[in-house]
Amino acid sequence: MLQRPVESAQYLSIRYSERLGEAGIEPSVGSVGDSYDNALAETVIGLFKTEVIRRRGPWRDLDSVEIATLEWVDWFNNRRLLGPIGYVPPAEYELRYDRAQQAPAMAAGLT
């Protein structure tokens, strides 16, 4: 019996799920049609529109928007202090998390 090949979108979804599992991460997306599907992305896009597009516009050209986007993403990840994670930037929190995950392996001589 011939089987239909896996479509690329299905493959990416399967690989994404596998990678999350390997990293011990619970997926934050819901099922198709679920109200949680894009909640995080929509929240970040809303922040970006409020903090950059509307506040700093009107824009002269696409290059200006691209530069502003890069600056905002850098600020958001490396300097913005977020209360829910202890008033540290996301990049610092992630670095601390990674180090904490590596410490037991290093102590056990697994790295």
C-alpha positions, 0 to 999 in steps of 0.5 A: 500500500502506498502512503501519502508523503508527509507534508512539510508543514506536518514534518516541521510540526512533528520535529518542533514537538520532538525538539521541545520534548528533548529539551524538556519544554512543554509546548505553549501552543494549543490545538488548531482553532484553540484560542491559545494558538497565537496568544504569545505572538499576538501579545508581542506584536501588540507591544511592538506596535504600541511601543515602536510603530505608533509611538515613533512613527510616521515612518519615512521608509521601510529601512527605518522600520527595519532598524527600529525593529532591530533596536526594539528586539535588542532592547526587549531581549537584553535590557527590558526588565520583566517583573514576572522573571525577577526584574531581569532582562529575558536574555539574562534569565535564560542564561541563568536558567541554562547555567542552572541546568548545566550545573548538575550535569557538570557536578556528575561529570557528564559534560 
